[in-house]
Amino acid sequence: MKFSEETYRLNNGERIPMIGFGTWQAADGKEAEKSVLSALEAGYRHIDTAAIYKNEESIGRAIKKSGIKREELFVTTKLWNDSHSYELAKLAIEESLKKLDLDYVDLYLIHWPNPLAIRGEYQVANTESWRAMEEAVSEGKIKSIGVSNFHPHHLKELLKTAIIKPVVNQIYLNPSDSQPELVNYCQKQDILLEAYSPLGTGQIFEILELKQLTEKYQKTVAQIVLRWSIQHGFLPLPKSVTAERIAENINIFDFELSEDDMLLIDGFYGKAGSAKNPDEVEF
């Protein structure tokens, strides 16, 4: 089976590749462009960026250079914290499309639910931003919309007024912090969990039990942890700027972790970082 056929079905019927290429901290310019080209050559068809990453233009260039048909790609970007209103969100969507040099994006997310700029009035601000995003869907500028870093109480507020239900919630998600309560809520709502920082911090590579599993499966620590994510029904977004590791990270569809090993990895809670509280972020 080709990688491009490995997909999840979103709650609006659209398909999304089961693994994406993350570009957070990939500097704008040659680094981002080169890494995205490497990812596309390795078989990735899902590229994840955001306005705040400041690399949308580089990603747009890489997409054009790749020669891959637009309809074969899945591109995600996000609304930053300074654009939470109907008018500002509309402008932000247009700006991202312009920088990416695309007619539409496949997925557009609210990046944070309760940043400093709207602290104390996030419900209204998110409602207005969402209205602009829904309008962009009707205009064909966005195919699917979702959220990032939302907790159940943020989602419940949004769902009070949303016409279109979020298709994904992109969160910090890995064996060190699997956020079970949030995951359970989203799964009950048929909202797909996308995992950013799916490999946690560098500390995850030092966990002895994971090193032992590399011998058993003849796979790297990164491949094992990404496979753990897939088997939980998550969508991991690994990031690298090294061509070898980029290719390695997508090579996770030819093996399966045993139930016992899944439980073992579930037990690594707190060993390699944890999620930020979205109601307390200082940005």
C-alpha positions as CSV (number, residue, x, y, z in Angstrom):
1,M,0.0,0.0,0.0
2,K,1.4,3.4,-0.9
3,F,1.7,5.9,1.9
4,S,-0.7,8.3,0.1
5,E,-3.5,5.7,0.6
6,E,-3.0,5.6,4.4
7,T,-5.6,8.1,5.6
8,Y,-8.2,8.9,8.3
9,R,-11.7,10.0,7.4
10,L,-12.6,13.3,9.1
11,N,-16.1,13.9,10.5
12,N,-17.0,16.0,7.4
13,G,-16.1,13.1,5.1
14,E,-12.8,14.5,3.9
15,R,-9.7,12.2,4.0
16,I,-6.4,13.2,5.7
17,P,-3.1,11.4,5.5
18,M,-2.3,9.5,8.8
19,I,1.0,11.2,9.3
20,G,2.0,14.8,8.5
21,F,5.2,16.7,8.3
22,G,5.6,19.3,11.0
23,T,7.4,22.6,10.2
24,W,7.5,24.3,13.6
25,Q,11.0,25.8,14.1
26,A,11.9,25.2,10.5
27,A,13.4,28.6,9.6
28,D,11.9,30.5,6.7
29,G,14.1,30.3,3.6
30,K,16.3,27.4,2.5
31,E,15.9,25.3,5.6
32,A,12.1,25.1,5.5
33,E,12.0,24.8,1.7
34,K,14.6,22.0,1.6
35,S,13.0,20.0,4.4
36,V,9.6,20.2,2.9
37,L,11.0,19.1,-0.5
38,S,12.7,16.2,1.3
39,A,9.4,15.3,3.0
40,L,7.5,15.3,-0.3
41,E,10.2,13.2,-1.9
42,A,10.0,10.7,1.0
43,G,6.3,10.3,0.5
44,Y,4.7,12.7,2.9
45,R,1.6,14.3,1.4
46,H,0.5,16.3,4.5
47,I,2.4,19.4,5.4
48,D,1.6,21.3,8.6
49,T,2.5,25.0,9.1
50,A,1.1,28.1,10.8
51,A,1.2,31.9,10.4
52,I,3.4,32.2,13.4
53,Y,6.0,29.8,12.0
54,K,6.8,32.4,9.4
55,N,7.7,29.8,6.8
56,E,4.5,29.7,4.7
57,E,6.3,31.3,1.7
58,S,9.1,28.7,1.8
59,I,6.5,25.9,2.0
60,G,4.7,27.4,-1.0
61,R,7.9,27.4,-3.0
62,A,8.6,23.8,-2.1
63,I,5.2,22.7,-3.1
64,K,5.6,24.3,-6.5
65,K,9.1,22.9,-7.0
66,S,7.9,19.4,-6.1
67,G,5.7,19.1,-9.2
68,I,3.1,17.2,-7.2
69,K,-0.5,17.8,-8.2
70,R,-2.2,20.1,-5.7
71,E,-5.1,17.7,-5.2
72,E,-2.6,15.0,-4.0
73,L,-1.5,17.3,-1.1
74,F,-3.0,18.1,2.2
75,V,-1.8,21.5,3.6
76,T,-2.7,22.9,7.0
77,T,-2.0,26.3,8.4
78,K,-3.3,28.2,11.5
79,L,-4.7,31.5,12.8
80,W,-2.3,33.2,15.2
81,N,-3.3,34.9,18.5
82,D,-3.3,38.4,17.2
83,S,-6.1,37.7,14.7
84,H,-9.0,36.6,16.8
85,S,-12.0,38.4,15.4
86,Y,-14.2,38.1,12.3
87,E,-12.4,40.8,10.3
88,L,-8.9,39.9,11.4
89,A,-9.4,36.2,10.8
90,K,-10.6,37.0,7.3
91,L,-7.5,39.0,6.6
92,A,-5.3,36.3,8.2
93,I,-6.8,33.6,5.9
94,E,-6.1,35.7,2.8
95,E,-2.6,36.4,4.0
96,S,-1.8,32.7,4.5
97,L,-3.2,31.8,1.1
98,K,-1.1,34.5,-0.5
99,K,2.1,33.4,1.2
100,L,1.5,29.8,0.5
101,D,0.6,30.7,-3.1
102,L,-2.4,28.4,-3.0
103,D,-6.1,28.8,-3.9
104,Y,-7.2,26.9,-0.9
105,V,-5.8,25.1,2.2
106,D,-7.1,21.7,3.2
107,L,-7.3,22.5,6.9
108,Y,-7.2,25.8,8.9
109,L,-7.0,25.8,12.7
110,I,-7.4,28.3,15.6
111,H,-3.9,27.9,17.0
112,W,-4.6,28.7,20.7
113,P,-8.0,29.0,22.4
114,N,-7.3,31.6,25.1
115,P,-4.1,33.6,24.4
116,L,-3.3,36.8,26.2
117,A,-4.8,39.0,23.5
118,I,-8.3,37.7,24.2
119,R,-7.9,36.5,27.8
120,G,-11.2,36.8,29.6
121,E,-13.3,37.0,26.4
122,Y,-12.1,34.0,24.4
123,Q,-15.6,32.7,23.9
124,V,-16.7,35.7,21.8
125,A,-13.4,36.0,20.0
126,N,-13.3,32.3,19.0
127,T,-16.9,32.5,17.9
128,E,-16.1,35.4,15.6
129,S,-13.0,33.8,14.2
130,W,-14.9,30.6,13.6
131,R,-17.6,32.5,11.7
132,A,-14.9,33.9,9.4
133,M,-13.5,30.4,8.9
134,E,-16.9,28.9,8.2
135,E,-17.4,31.6,5.6
136,A,-14.1,30.8,4.0
137,V,-15.2,27.1,3.7
138,S,-18.3,28.2,1.9
139,E,-16.1,30.3,-0.5
140,G,-13.9,27.3,-1.3
141,K,-10.8,28.9,0.4
142,I,-10.7,26.2,3.1
143,K,-11.8,22.6,2.9
144,S,-11.9,21.7,6.6
145,I,-11.6,23.7,9.9
146,G,-10.4,22.7,13.3
147,V,-8.7,23.8,16.5
148,S,-5.4,23.4,18.3
149,N,-4.6,23.3,22.0
150,F,-8.3,23.4,22.9
151,H,-9.5,21.7,26.2
152,P,-13.0,20.4,26.6
153,H,-14.3,23.7,28.1
154,H,-13.0,25.6,25.1
155,L,-14.6,23.2,22.7
156,K,-18.0,23.2,24.5
157,E,-18.1,27.0,24.2
158,L,-17.3,26.9,20.5
159,L,-19.8,24.2,19.8
160,K,-22.6,26.4,21.2
161,T,-22.5,28.6,18.1
162,A,-20.5,26.6,15.5
163,I,-22.3,25.6,12.4
164,I,-19.4,23.4,11.2
165,K,-18.0,21.1,13.8
166,P,-14.2,21.1,14.3
167,V,-12.6,18.1,12.4
168,V,-9.4,18.0,14.4
169,N,-7.8,19.2,17.6
170,Q,-4.0,19.5,17.3
171,I,-2.4,19.1,20.7
172,Y,0.8,18.2,22.4
173,L,0.5,14.4,22.5
174,N,3.1,11.7,23.1
175,P,3.9,9.0,25.6
176,S,5.1,11.6,28.1
177,D,1.8,13.4,28.1
178,S,-1.1,11.5,26.5
179,Q,-3.7,13.9,27.9
180,P,-6.3,11.1,28.4
181,E,-9.2,13.2,29.6
182,L,-8.9,15.5,26.6
183,V,-8.4,12.7,24.2
184,N,-11.4,10.8,25.5
185,Y,-13.6,13.9,25.1
186,C,-12.5,14.5,21.5
187,Q,-12.9,10.9,20.5
188,K,-16.4,10.9,21.8
189,Q,-17.1,14.0,19.7
190,D,-15.5,12.4,16.6
191,I,-12.8,15.0,16.6
192,L,-9.5,13.6,15.3
193,L,-6.4,14.1,17.6
194,E,-3.4,15.5,15.8
195,A,-0.2,15.1,17.7
196,Y,2.4,17.9,17.6
197,S,5.7,17.2,19.3
198,P,4.9,13.5,18.9
199,L,8.4,12.6,20.0
200,G,8.3,14.8,23.0
201,T,11.5,16.5,23.9
202,G,14.9,14.9,23.3
203,Q,14.5,13.0,26.6
204,I,12.3,10.4,25.1
205,F,15.2,9.0,23.2
206,E,16.9,8.2,26.5
207,I,14.2,6.0,27.9
208,L,15.9,2.6,28.4
209,E,12.8,0.5,27.6
210,L,12.4,2.2,24.3
211,K,16.0,1.5,23.4
212,Q,15.3,-2.2,24.2
213,L,12.3,-2.2,21.9
214,T,14.4,-1.0,19.0
215,E,16.2,-4.4,19.0
216,K,12.9,-6.3,19.1
217,Y,11.3,-4.5,16.2
218,Q,14.4,-3.5,14.3
219,K,13.0,0.1,14.2
220,T,14.3,3.3,15.7
221,V,13.0,4.9,18.9
222,A,11.3,7.6,16.8
223,Q,9.6,5.0,14.6
224,I,8.3,3.1,17.6
225,V,6.9,6.2,19.3
226,L,5.3,7.3,16.0
227,R,3.8,3.9,15.6
228,W,2.4,4.1,19.1
229,S,0.7,7.3,18.1
230,I,-0.9,5.7,15.0
231,Q,-2.1,2.7,16.9
232,H,-3.9,5.0,19.3
233,G,-5.7,6.6,16.4
234,F,-3.7,9.8,16.6
235,L,-2.2,11.7,13.7
236,P,1.5,12.4,14.4
237,L,3.3,15.5,12.9
238,P,7.0,14.7,13.3
239,K,9.5,17.5,12.3
240,S,13.0,17.2,11.1
241,V,15.4,19.0,8.8
242,T,17.5,16.0,8.1
243,A,16.6,14.1,5.0
244,E,17.5,10.7,6.4
245,R,15.4,11.2,9.5
246,I,12.5,12.7,7.5
247,A,12.4,9.5,5.4
248,E,12.8,7.3,8.5
249,N,9.9,8.9,10.3
250,I,7.4,8.0,7.6
251,N,8.5,4.3,7.5
252,I,6.1,3.1,10.2
253,F,3.5,1.3,8.2
254,D,5.2,-2.1,7.9
255,F,5.1,-3.2,11.6
256,E,2.8,-3.3,14.6
257,L,3.5,-2.9,18.3
258,S,2.1,-5.7,20.5
259,E,-0.6,-4.9,23.1
260,D,1.9,-5.4,25.9
261,D,4.4,-3.0,24.3
262,M,1.6,-0.4,23.8
263,L,0.8,-0.6,27.5
264,L,4.5,-0.3,28.3
265,I,4.9,2.9,26.3
266,D,1.6,4.2,27.8
267,G,3.5,4.1,31.1
268,F,6.2,6.6,30.2
269,Y,4.0,9.5,31.5
270,G,6.1,12.5,32.6
271,K,9.4,11.3,31.3
272,A,9.9,13.7,28.5
273,G,7.9,17.0,28.9
274,S,4.3,18.0,29.2
275,A,1.6,20.1,27.6
276,K,1.2,23.8,28.3
277,N,-2.0,24.9,30.0
278,P,-3.8,27.0,27.2
279,D,-5.5,29.2,29.8
280,E,-2.1,30.2,31.3
281,V,0.1,30.7,28.2
282,E,2.0,34.1,28.3
283,F,1.6,34.9,24.6
